[in-house]
Structures are given as structure tokens and as C-alpha cells.
Amino acid sequence: MKVANTTKSWRGALRTLAVKELIEVLENEDPEMPVVFACDYGDIGHTQQVFGFDGNVDEEPIHESAYSHSGWAVPNHDRERPDDVDEEDDDAPRVLVIR
């Protein structure tokens, strides 16, 4: 497997892949192989917990959040949001989110 070059982003606080880097990493993989996401659970052993996903892909604004281990979050469209949040979204960096 080819390893992508991750890019430091947003004040160096979050490491990401650009879409072109993700495509490059995946181009030589088996197209039928299942895909999951993994992240550090935060325990002393740094357990790598695995998450499945629905396969929905959306472009979303990203915001700093004290409620996230990464310090970043995207909008939760399942809950009601104040009307003024949309104005903040216009100025926020945009990311591709896989759910």
C-alpha cells in the first residue's frame, strides 16, 4: 500500500489528506476491499477503535470545537441550529466529509 503525504492544516492542529492524495493512495487497492476508519480511543494503551460509515460524502464547513478530541467538528444537521450559524459557515474552511 502506498502511503499518502498528509498535509498540516488550520494552524497545524489537524492533519488531513487532499482528495487527490486519497485518490492516489486508493488507485492500486482492490476495489472490492471494505473500508473503515480508525482513531485513537484515548486510553492509556492507545487502542485503535474502528468505525464503519454509511458512505455518504458531503462538503461541509469545519469549526473549532471544545467538544471534540481533535478540536474540530462539522455541523450536525440532525439537531436544530440557530439561524446565525449559517453566516459563520460562509467564512469557515470547507472539507469533504465521509459519513
HELIX and SHEET records of a PDB file:
HELIX    1   1 VAL A   19  LEU A   26  1                                   8    
HELIX    2   2 VAL A   85  ASP A   91  1                                   7    
SHEET    1   A 2 THR A   7  SER A   9  0                                        
SHEET    2   A 2 LEU A  14  THR A  16 -1                                        
SHEET    1   B 2 PHE A  37  ASP A  40  0                                        
SHEET    2   B 2 GLN A  48  PHE A  51 -1                                        
SHEET    1   C 2 VAL A  57  PRO A  61  0                                        
SHEET    2   C 2 ARG A  94  ILE A  98 -1                                        
SHEET    1   D 2 HIS A  63  GLU A  64  0                                        
SHEET    2   D 2 TRP A  72  ALA A  73 -1                                        
END                                                                             
